[in-house]
Amino acid sequence: MAIIAIASFVAIAVIAFVLSVGPRSIPEPEPVSPFAHLDERKAAIYENLRDLQFEYRVGKLSDQDYQNTKRDLQKGLAAVLAEVDRIKSGLPAAVAAPKDAVAAPKAVPRKPSGFVCDSCGASFQTALKFCGECGKPMKVGTA
Ligand SMILES: [Zn+2]
């Protein structure tokens, strides 16, 4: 009896979780294409990567900054691609953490040095035109 009660409670909790997560991960309904906002983010990340490579080539960035920022951007790109896959396969929001999140040690900066996105709070080692996390334009200081 107790087991049935627990099982049904868990089921309800899972459904409630999915329902509560769903609307948040897709803030605006996209009637045209569910990929539109992801394509935008992807494009923003690719542009950041291009800028990054350019700045690295002209010597504006250290190896360390370049590698760190590139890794952040690629992580963001992987997340976007994973979400595209998820939508394509019609699966509910992935509850499991992506491989990256498990493998990568949480490199939490002591203080938020670098460039912080006003929209989502993500910070980056180098100035970016667009946030690698949310794809919104970032205010870039005097570079
Ligand atoms: Zn952001």
Backbone and ligand atoms as CSV (ligand in chain L), in Angstrom:
chain,resi,resn,atom,element,x,y,z
A,1,MET,N,N,0.841,-1.209,0.000
A,1,MET,CA,C,0.000,0.000,0.000
A,1,MET,C,C,0.875,1.258,0.000
A,2,ALA,N,N,1.840,1.258,0.930
A,2,ALA,CA,C,2.733,2.408,1.014
A,2,ALA,C,C,3.547,2.559,-0.267
A,3,ILE,N,N,3.924,1.400,-0.838
A,3,ILE,CA,C,4.744,1.445,-2.057
A,3,ILE,C,C,3.958,2.085,-3.201
A,4,ILE,N,N,2.695,1.702,-3.294
A,4,ILE,CA,C,1.856,2.283,-4.356
A,4,ILE,C,C,1.735,3.794,-4.165
A,5,ALA,N,N,1.553,4.182,-2.911
A,5,ALA,CA,C,1.423,5.608,-2.615
A,5,ALA,C,C,2.692,6.347,-3.008
A,6,ILE,N,N,3.846,5.770,-2.677
A,6,ILE,CA,C,5.125,6.414,-2.994
A,6,ILE,C,C,5.306,6.470,-4.513
A,7,ALA,N,N,4.995,5.339,-5.172
A,7,ALA,CA,C,5.168,5.279,-6.617
A,7,ALA,C,C,4.321,6.328,-7.314
A,8,SER,N,N,3.085,6.470,-6.886
A,8,SER,CA,C,2.222,7.456,-7.539
A,8,SER,C,C,2.666,8.871,-7.203
A,9,PHE,N,N,3.193,9.046,-6.008
A,9,PHE,CA,C,3.702,10.371,-5.654
A,9,PHE,C,C,4.880,10.742,-6.543
A,10,VAL,N,N,5.780,9.761,-6.750
A,10,VAL,CA,C,6.947,10.003,-7.602
A,10,VAL,C,C,6.493,10.338,-9.014
A,11,ALA,N,N,5.519,9.584,-9.520
A,11,ALA,CA,C,5.029,9.820,-10.871
A,11,ALA,C,C,4.470,11.233,-10.989
A,12,ILE,N,N,3.711,11.644,-9.990
A,12,ILE,CA,C,3.129,12.999,-10.017
A,12,ILE,C,C,4.231,14.050,-9.946
A,13,ALA,N,N,5.226,13.770,-9.115
A,13,ALA,CA,C,6.328,14.717,-8.976
A,13,ALA,C,C,7.067,14.874,-10.301
A,14,VAL,N,N,7.284,13.752,-10.990
A,14,VAL,CA,C,7.984,13.800,-12.279
A,14,VAL,C,C,7.176,14.612,-13.282
A,15,ILE,N,N,5.879,14.353,-13.342
A,15,ILE,CA,C,5.013,15.089,-14.281
A,15,ILE,C,C,5.031,16.577,-13.944
A,16,ALA,N,N,4.929,16.880,-12.662
A,16,ALA,CA,C,4.941,18.276,-12.234
A,16,ALA,C,C,6.258,18.932,-12.614
A,17,PHE,N,N,7.340,18.175,-12.477
A,17,PHE,CA,C,8.655,18.710,-12.806
A,17,PHE,C,C,8.743,19.014,-14.299
A,18,VAL,N,N,8.320,18.049,-15.112
A,18,VAL,CA,C,8.364,18.232,-16.565
A,18,VAL,C,C,7.533,19.441,-16.967
A,19,LEU,N,N,6.356,19.553,-16.368
A,19,LEU,CA,C,5.473,20.671,-16.705
A,19,LEU,C,C,6.072,22.003,-16.271
A,20,SER,N,N,6.732,22.003,-15.126
A,20,SER,CA,C,7.273,23.255,-14.628
A,20,SER,C,C,8.535,23.638,-15.387
A,21,VAL,N,N,9.276,22.641,-15.876
A,21,VAL,CA,C,10.505,22.932,-16.604
A,21,VAL,C,C,10.190,23.350,-18.031
A,22,GLY,N,N,9.198,22.699,-18.624
A,22,GLY,CA,C,8.882,22.929,-20.027
A,22,GLY,C,C,8.755,24.383,-20.417
A,23,PRO,N,N,7.828,25.117,-19.820
A,23,PRO,CA,C,7.599,26.501,-20.246
A,23,PRO,C,C,8.815,27.394,-20.038
A,24,ARG,N,N,9.624,27.070,-19.043
A,24,ARG,CA,C,10.769,27.924,-18.739
A,24,ARG,C,C,11.855,27.763,-19.798
A,25,SER,N,N,12.074,26.504,-20.269
A,25,SER,CA,C,13.136,26.278,-21.236
A,25,SER,C,C,12.756,26.811,-22.610
A,26,ILE,N,N,11.460,26.997,-22.838
A,26,ILE,CA,C,11.006,27.592,-24.102
A,26,ILE,C,C,10.157,28.812,-23.755
A,27,PRO,N,N,10.823,29.948,-23.529
A,27,PRO,CA,C,10.127,31.125,-23.022
A,27,PRO,C,C,9.081,31.668,-23.997
A,28,GLU,N,N,9.397,31.681,-25.283
A,28,GLU,CA,C,8.446,32.212,-26.243
A,28,GLU,C,C,8.038,31.119,-27.214
A,29,PRO,N,N,6.751,30.952,-27.409
A,29,PRO,CA,C,6.314,29.956,-28.385
A,29,PRO,C,C,6.766,30.368,-29.774
A,30,GLU,N,N,7.331,29.425,-30.488
A,30,GLU,CA,C,7.806,29.719,-31.831
A,30,GLU,C,C,6.875,29.049,-32.817
A,31,PRO,N,N,5.912,29.778,-33.342
A,31,PRO,CA,C,4.938,29.149,-34.226
A,31,PRO,C,C,5.561,28.695,-35.545
A,32,VAL,N,N,6.601,29.364,-35.982
A,32,VAL,CA,C,7.183,29.034,-37.280
A,32,VAL,C,C,8.038,27.780,-37.168
A,33,SER,N,N,9.052,27.847,-36.350
A,33,SER,CA,C,9.939,26.703,-36.211
A,33,SER,C,C,10.423,26.611,-34.776
A,34,PRO,N,N,10.414,25.423,-34.239
A,34,PRO,CA,C,10.931,25.287,-32.862
A,34,PRO,C,C,12.437,25.463,-32.816
A,35,PHE,N,N,13.061,25.543,-33.990
A,35,PHE,CA,C,14.522,25.660,-34.026
A,35,PHE,C,C,14.993,27.096,-34.197
A,36,ALA,N,N,14.067,28.006,-34.421
A,36,ALA,CA,C,14.461,29.375,-34.770
A,36,ALA,C,C,15.386,29.977,-33.716
A,37,HIS,N,N,14.979,29.884,-32.457
A,37,HIS,CA,C,15.811,30.511,-31.431
A,37,HIS,C,C,17.119,29.756,-31.249
A,38,LEU,N,N,17.100,28.446,-31.522
A,38,LEU,CA,C,18.332,27.658,-31.405
A,38,LEU,C,C,19.280,28.003,-32.549
A,39,ASP,N,N,18.708,28.183,-33.739
A,39,ASP,CA,C,19.539,28.582,-34.873
A,39,ASP,C,C,20.223,29.911,-34.599
A,40,GLU,N,N,19.455,30.815,-33.964
A,40,GLU,CA,C,20.012,32.118,-33.617
A,40,GLU,C,C,21.196,31.963,-32.659
A,41,ARG,N,N,20.987,31.147,-31.663
A,41,ARG,CA,C,22.059,30.925,-30.674
A,41,ARG,C,C,23.271,30.299,-31.326
A,42,LYS,N,N,22.981,29.321,-32.214
A,42,LYS,CA,C,24.068,28.625,-32.898
A,42,LYS,C,C,24.863,29.622,-33.728
A,43,ALA,N,N,24.146,30.465,-34.451
A,43,ALA,CA,C,24.813,31.468,-35.292
A,43,ALA,C,C,25.656,32.406,-34.437
A,44,ALA,N,N,25.097,32.797,-33.287
A,44,ALA,CA,C,25.828,33.702,-32.394
A,44,ALA,C,C,27.106,33.045,-31.895
A,45,ILE,N,N,27.020,31.764,-31.576
A,45,ILE,CA,C,28.196,31.053,-31.064
A,45,ILE,C,C,29.253,30.922,-32.159
A,46,TYR,N,N,28.790,30.592,-33.375
A,46,TYR,CA,C,29.745,30.479,-34.478
A,46,TYR,C,C,30.453,31.812,-34.720
A,47,GLU,N,N,29.685,32.901,-34.605
A,47,GLU,CA,C,30.293,34.214,-34.814
A,47,GLU,C,C,31.313,34.520,-33.724
A,48,ASN,N,N,30.951,34.147,-32.501
A,48,ASN,CA,C,31.897,34.327,-31.398
A,48,ASN,C,C,33.176,33.550,-31.649
A,49,LEU,N,N,33.026,32.325,-32.139
A,49,LEU,CA,C,34.199,31.487,-32.393
A,49,LEU,C,C,35.083,32.109,-33.476
A,50,ARG,N,N,34.419,32.638,-34.501
A,50,ARG,CA,C,35.187,33.294,-35.569
A,50,ARG,C,C,35.951,34.487,-35.018
A,51,ASP,N,N,35.251,35.316,-34.248
A,51,ASP,CA,C,35.895,36.486,-33.642
A,51,ASP,C,C,37.061,36.073,-32.762
A,52,LEU,N,N,36.792,35.031,-31.999
A,52,LEU,CA,C,37.801,34.543,-31.064
A,52,LEU,C,C,39.060,34.103,-31.808
A,53,GLN,N,N,38.847,33.331,-32.874
A,53,GLN,CA,C,39.990,32.838,-33.637
A,53,GLN,C,C,40.761,33.991,-34.272
A,54,PHE,N,N,40.003,34.975,-34.729
A,54,PHE,CA,C,40.645,36.145,-35.336
A,54,PHE,C,C,41.501,36.866,-34.294
A,55,GLU,N,N,40.915,37.123,-33.137
A,55,GLU,CA,C,41.631,37.867,-32.105
A,55,GLU,C,C,42.847,37.094,-31.601
A,56,TYR,N,N,42.697,35.778,-31.597
A,56,TYR,CA,C,43.828,34.947,-31.176
A,56,TYR,C,C,44.942,35.050,-32.204
A,57,ARG,N,N,44.570,35.000,-33.483
A,57,ARG,CA,C,45.576,35.071,-34.548
A,57,ARG,C,C,46.310,36.399,-34.550
A,58,VAL,N,N,45.602,37.472,-34.267
A,58,VAL,CA,C,46.264,38.767,-34.282
A,58,VAL,C,C,46.969,39.054,-32.954
A,59,GLY,N,N,46.914,38.089,-32.043
A,59,GLY,CA,C,47.695,38.200,-30.824
A,59,GLY,C,C,47.033,38.978,-29.701
A,60,LYS,N,N,45.719,39.181,-29.802
A,60,LYS,CA,C,45.038,39.924,-28.739
A,60,LYS,C,C,44.731,39.046,-27.525
A,61,LEU,N,N,44.817,37.730,-27.726
A,61,LEU,CA,C,44.454,36.816,-26.642
A,61,LEU,C,C,45.628,35.919,-26.296
A,62,SER,N,N,45.706,35.579,-25.013
A,62,SER,CA,C,46.697,34.588,-24.610
A,62,SER,C,C,46.157,33.200,-24.934
A,63,ASP,N,N,47.047,32.229,-24.986
A,63,ASP,CA,C,46.625,30.845,-25.213
A,63,ASP,C,C,45.541,30.441,-24.232
A,64,GLN,N,N,45.770,30.845,-22.974
A,64,GLN,CA,C,44.855,30.438,-21.909
A,64,GLN,C,C,43.455,31.010,-22.135
A,65,ASP,N,N,43.405,32.302,-22.417
A,65,ASP,CA,C,42.109,32.947,-22.661
A,65,ASP,C,C,41.420,32.315,-23.857
A,66,TYR,N,N,42.218,32.071,-24.883
A,66,TYR,CA,C,41.656,31.505,-26.108
A,66,TYR,C,C,41.056,30.126,-25.826
A,67,GLN,N,N,41.824,29.291,-25.155
A,67,GLN,CA,C,41.351,27.928,-24.875
A,67,GLN,C,C,40.118,27.940,-23.973
A,68,ASN,N,N,40.162,28.781,-22.947
A,68,ASN,CA,C,39.029,28.830,-22.011
A,68,ASN,C,C,37.758,29.275,-22.703
A,69,THR,N,N,37.875,30.358,-23.459
A,69,THR,CA,C,36.685,30.894,-24.114
A,69,THR,C,C,36.186,29.932,-25.172
A,70,LYS,N,N,37.111,29.334,-25.904
A,70,LYS,CA,C,36.721,28.388,-26.942
A,70,LYS,C,C,35.973,27.216,-26.323
A,71,ARG,N,N,36.451,26.764,-25.178
A,71,ARG,CA,C,35.804,25.634,-24.511
A,71,ARG,C,C,34.392,26.025,-24.063
A,72,ASP,N,N,34.262,27.225,-23.517
A,72,ASP,CA,C,32.933,27.702,-23.099
A,72,ASP,C,C,31.976,27.749,-24.279
A,73,LEU,N,N,32.480,28.282,-25.375
A,73,LEU,CA,C,31.627,28.419,-26.559
A,73,LEU,C,C,31.233,27.048,-27.098
A,74,GLN,N,N,32.184,26.135,-27.129
A,74,GLN,CA,C,31.888,24.806,-27.654
A,74,GLN,C,C,30.912,24.067,-26.750
A,75,LYS,N,N,31.017,24.337,-25.451
A,75,LYS,CA,C,30.071,23.744,-24.520
A,75,LYS,C,C,28.670,24.257,-24.816
A,76,GLY,N,N,28.582,25.564,-25.044
A,76,GLY,CA,C,27.290,26.162,-25.381
A,76,GLY,C,C,26.753,25.610,-26.684
A,77,LEU,N,N,27.654,25.425,-27.639
A,77,LEU,CA,C,27.255,24.890,-28.933
A,77,LEU,C,C,26.729,23.467,-28.785
A,78,ALA,N,N,27.433,22.683,-27.987
A,78,ALA,CA,C,27.003,21.294,-27.756
A,78,ALA,C,C,25.614,21.258,-27.127
A,79,ALA,N,N,25.364,22.201,-26.218
A,79,ALA,CA,C,24.053,22.247,-25.556
A,79,ALA,C,C,22.964,22.585,-26.572
A,80,VAL,N,N,23.273,23.521,-27.454
A,80,VAL,CA,C,22.288,23.909,-28.467
A,80,VAL,C,C,22.007,22.726,-29.394
A,81,LEU,N,N,23.083,22.073,-29.840
A,81,LEU,CA,C,22.906,20.941,-30.754
A,81,LEU,C,C,22.134,19.819,-30.080
A,82,ALA,N,N,22.396,19.621,-28.798
A,82,ALA,CA,C,21.685,18.575,-28.062
A,82,ALA,C,C,20.204,18.893,-27.975
A,83,GLU,N,N,19.905,20.184,-27.818
A,83,GLU,CA,C,18.502,20.580,-27.723
A,83,GLU,C,C,17.808,20.401,-29.071
A,84,VAL,N,N,18.536,20.697,-30.137
A,84,VAL,CA,C,17.974,20.482,-31.477
A,84,VAL,C,C,17.653,18.998,-31.662
A,85,ASP,N,N,18.605,18.155,-31.281
A,85,ASP,CA,C,18.385,16.706,-31.379
A,85,ASP,C,C,17.168,16.289,-30.569
A,86,ARG,N,N,17.060,16.884,-29.382
A,86,ARG,CA,C,15.975,16.510,-28.489
A,86,ARG,C,C,14.629,16.880,-29.118
A,87,ILE,N,N,14.553,18.062,-29.678
A,87,ILE,CA,C,13.300,18.495,-30.298
A,87,ILE,C,C,12.986,17.614,-31.507
A,88,LYS,N,N,14.033,17.313,-32.282
A,88,LYS,CA,C,13.826,16.499,-33.477
A,88,LYS,C,C,13.281,15.126,-33.121
A,89,SER,N,N,13.802,14.562,-32.046
A,89,SER,CA,C,13.375,13.214,-31.679
A,89,SER,C,C,12.104,13.247,-30.832
A,90,GLY,N,N,11.612,14.437,-30.550
A,90,GLY,CA,C,10.336,14.580,-29.844
A,90,GLY,C,C,10.349,14.094,-28.417
A,91,LEU,N,N,11.537,14.049,-27.825
A,91,LEU,CA,C,11.619,13.595,-26.443
A,91,LEU,C,C,11.309,14.752,-25.497
A,92,PRO,N,N,10.839,14.424,-24.306
A,92,PRO,CA,C,10.652,15.481,-23.310
A,92,PRO,C,C,11.992,16.033,-22.855
A,93,ALA,N,N,11.950,17.146,-22.201
A,93,ALA,CA,C,13.166,17.805,-21.733
A,93,ALA,C,C,14.094,16.809,-21.052
A,94,ALA,N,N,15.346,16.830,-21.471
A,94,ALA,CA,C,16.314,15.900,-20.905
A,94,ALA,C,C,16.543,16.234,-19.438
A,95,VAL,N,N,16.315,15.263,-18.598
A,95,VAL,CA,C,16.531,15.480,-17.172
A,95,VAL,C,C,17.984,15.176,-16.831
A,96,ALA,N,N,18.550,14.185,-17.564
A,96,ALA,CA,C,19.932,13.799,-17.312
A,96,ALA,C,C,20.862,14.936,-17.689
A,97,ALA,N,N,21.881,15.155,-16.883
A,97,ALA,CA,C,22.850,16.198,-17.168
A,97,ALA,C,C,23.673,15.788,-18.378
A,98,PRO,N,N,24.047,16.757,-19.191
A,98,PRO,CA,C,24.910,16.432,-20.325
A,98,PRO,C,C,26.268,15.933,-19.840
A,99,LYS,N,N,26.925,15.148,-20.704
A,99,LYS,CA,C,28.206,14.539,-20.323
A,99,LYS,C,C,29.192,15.579,-19.822
A,100,ASP,N,N,29.225,16.707,-20.514
A,100,ASP,CA,C,30.153,17.782,-20.162
A,100,ASP,C,C,30.035,18.172,-18.696
A,101,ALA,N,N,28.778,18.362,-18.271
A,101,ALA,CA,C,28.552,18.875,-16.927
A,101,ALA,C,C,29.105,17.925,-15.873
A,102,VAL,N,N,29.109,16.633,-16.194
A,102,VAL,CA,C,29.603,15.658,-15.231
A,102,VAL,C,C,31.129,15.598,-15.272
A,103,ALA,N,N,31.659,15.557,-16.503
A,103,ALA,CA,C,33.094,15.350,-16.658
A,103,ALA,C,C,33.894,16.600,-16.271
A,104,ALA,N,N,33.400,17.759,-16.728
A,104,ALA,CA,C,34.174,18.963,-16.508
A,104,ALA,C,C,34.124,19.389,-15.051
A,105,PRO,N,N,35.273,19.634,-14.459
A,105,PRO,CA,C,35.271,20.149,-13.091
A,105,PRO,C,C,34.684,21.544,-13.081
A,106,LYS,N,N,33.916,21.832,-12.043
A,106,LYS,CA,C,33.269,23.143,-11.982
A,106,LYS,C,C,34.312,24.213,-11.713
A,107,ALA,N,N,34.683,24.909,-12.763
A,107,ALA,CA,C,35.670,25.968,-12.617
A,107,ALA,C,C,34.953,27.265,-12.256
A,108,VAL,N,N,34.664,27.400,-10.985
A,108,VAL,CA,C,33.962,28.598,-10.550
A,108,VAL,C,C,34.985,29.679,-10.228
A,109,PRO,N,N,34.914,30.769,-10.957
A,109,PRO,CA,C,35.863,31.852,-10.677
A,109,PRO,C,C,35.618,32.439,-9.302
A,110,ARG,N,N,36.700,32.809,-8.641
A,110,ARG,CA,C,36.586,33.362,-7.285
A,110,ARG,C,C,35.740,34.620,-7.306
A,111,LYS,N,N,36.093,35.503,-8.199
A,111,LYS,CA,C,35.286,36.711,-8.377
A,111,LYS,C,C,34.943,36.813,-9.847
A,112,PRO,N,N,33.827,37.425,-10.147
A,112,PRO,CA,C,33.414,37.479,-11.543
A,112,PRO,C,C,34.279,38.424,-12.350
A,113,SER,N,N,35.497,37.990,-12.614
A,113,SER,CA,C,36.353,38.781,-13.477
A,113,SER,C,C,35.994,38.449,-14.909
A,114,GLY,N,N,36.361,39.265,-15.822
A,114,GLY,CA,C,36.040,39.000,-17.208
A,114,GLY,C,C,34.764,39.701,-17.601
A,115,PHE,N,N,34.066,39.093,-18.541
A,115,PHE,CA,C,32.930,39.771,-19.146
A,115,PHE,C,C,31.660,39.002,-18.818
A,116,VAL,N,N,30.730,39.686,-18.202
A,116,VAL,CA,C,29.511,39.039,-17.736
A,116,VAL,C,C,28.335,39.459,-18.610
A,117,CYS,N,N,27.532,38.451,-18.975
A,117,CYS,CA,C,26.338,38.717,-19.784
A,117,CYS,C,C,25.255,39.348,-18.906
A,118,ASP,N,N,24.716,40.460,-19.356
A,118,ASP,CA,C,23.644,41.127,-18.612
A,118,ASP,C,C,22.377,40.287,-18.598
A,119,SER,N,N,22.193,39.490,-19.646
A,119,SER,CA,C,20.934,38.768,-19.790
A,119,SER,C,C,20.869,37.530,-18.906
A,120,CYS,N,N,21.954,36.738,-18.918
A,120,CYS,CA,C,21.865,35.479,-18.184
A,120,CYS,C,C,22.933,35.349,-17.117
A,121,GLY,N,N,23.880,36.262,-17.057
A,121,GLY,CA,C,24.881,36.222,-16.001
A,121,GLY,C,C,26.095,35.348,-16.278
A,122,ALA,N,N,26.134,34.744,-17.470
A,122,ALA,CA,C,27.292,33.921,-17.809
A,122,ALA,C,C,28.515,34.822,-17.951
A,123,SER,N,N,29.674,34.326,-17.500
A,123,SER,CA,C,30.871,35.142,-17.638
A,123,SER,C,C,31.870,34.469,-18.563
A,124,PHE,N,N,32.627,35.284,-19.245
A,124,PHE,CA,C,33.588,34.781,-20.218
A,124,PHE,C,C,34.931,35.463,-20.001
A,125,GLN,N,N,35.976,34.756,-20.438
A,125,GLN,CA,C,37.325,35.276,-20.258
A,125,GLN,C,C,37.587,36.482,-21.153
A,126,THR,N,N,36.918,36.487,-22.282
A,126,THR,CA,C,37.195,37.542,-23.241
A,126,THR,C,C,35.908,38.235,-23.653
A,127,ALA,N,N,36.050,39.399,-24.212
A,127,ALA,CA,C,34.883,40.152,-24.681
A,127,ALA,C,C,34.265,39.435,-25.873
A,128,LEU,N,N,32.952,39.283,-25.820
A,128,LEU,CA,C,32.248,38.627,-26.916
A,128,LEU,C,C,31.162,39.555,-27.427
A,129,LYS,N,N,30.903,39.446,-28.726
A,129,LYS,CA,C,29.804,40.239,-29.289
A,129,LYS,C,C,28.471,39.685,-28.806
A,130,PHE,N,N,28.421,38.338,-28.709
A,130,PHE,CA,C,27.183,37.695,-28.294
A,130,PHE,C,C,27.493,36.707,-27.191
A,131,CYS,N,N,26.580,36.610,-26.263
A,131,CYS,CA,C,26.759,35.683,-25.154
A,131,CYS,C,C,26.796,34.258,-25.675
A,132,GLY,N,N,27.761,33.474,-25.214
A,132,GLY,CA,C,27.869,32.084,-25.638
A,132,GLY,C,C,26.824,31.191,-24.992
A,133,GLU,N,N,26.177,31.683,-23.955
A,133,GLU,CA,C,25.154,30.894,-23.273
A,133,GLU,C,C,23.766,31.153,-23.844
A,134,CYS,N,N,23.369,32.432,-23.884
A,134,CYS,CA,C,21.999,32.742,-24.283
A,134,CYS,C,C,21.924,33.383,-25.660
A,135,GLY,N,N,23.062,33.756,-26.219
A,135,GLY,CA,C,23.072,34.287,-27.583
A,135,GLY,C,C,22.687,35.747,-27.701
A,136,LYS,N,N,22.408,36.384,-26.560
A,136,LYS,CA,C,22.025,37.798,-26.626
A,136,LYS,C,C,23.280,38.643,-26.843
A,137,PRO,N,N,23.110,39.787,-27.483
A,137,PRO,CA,C,24.276,40.677,-27.664
A,137,PRO,C,C,24.813,41.100,-26.298
A,138,MET,N,N,26.126,41.174,-26.218
A,138,MET,CA,C,26.739,41.583,-24.961
A,138,MET,C,C,27.367,42.966,-25.134
A,139,LYS,N,N,27.259,43.744,-24.053
A,139,LYS,CA,C,27.923,45.042,-24.071
A,139,LYS,C,C,29.410,44.786,-23.939
A,140,VAL,N,N,30.141,45.214,-24.920
A,140,VAL,CA,C,31.572,45.020,-24.884
A,140,VAL,C,C,32.241,46.340,-24.527
A,141,GLY,N,N,33.041,46.291,-23.492
A,141,GLY,CA,C,33.712,47.503,-23.042
A,141,GLY,C,C,34.745,47.949,-24.051
A,142,THR,N,N,35.502,48.929,-23.661
A,142,THR,CA,C,36.544,49.411,-24.568
A,142,THR,C,C,37.587,48.331,-24.727
A,143,ALA,N,N,37.611,47.694,-25.877
A,143,ALA,CA,C,38.509,46.564,-26.108
A,143,ALA,C,C,39.840,47.064,-26.627
L,1,ZN,ZN,ZN,23.802,35.404,-21.696
